[in-house]
């Protein structure tokens, strides 16, 4: 099973926004840290929990997560919980392992002051360590 590219995620979402890119990159990071490969078998073992403010543009993060992890609302392996920060928790239910990818506090105000295309490019090209904190549990 092949995952979606960034451009395919943009087509799915409808436009190239920084929160979509944040979610896409967070999902890729979490999958890599879990040692996960997209497959139907693995998706049965995987669960994503997205914590974020429940308003646009923050919720666009969710579409990015769906596109990069394969976890979806329809498969019931994606849960959304309202919170004032943006965090992805990806769990491998079979191995009892999880990864949290937290958007650094100073990132959201920064991208909200940029033009959408500029912010999207910045999120796509900036080093992961500058944007996210990753915790393996």
Buried (B, 14 or more C-beta within 10 A) or exposed (E): EEBBEBEEBBEEBEEBBBBBBBBBBBBBBBBEBBEBEBEEEBBEBBBBBBBBBEEEBBBBBBBBBBBBBBBBEEEEBBEBEEEEEBBBBBBBEEEEBBBBBBBBEEBBEBBEEBEBEEBBBBBBEBEBEEBBEBEEE
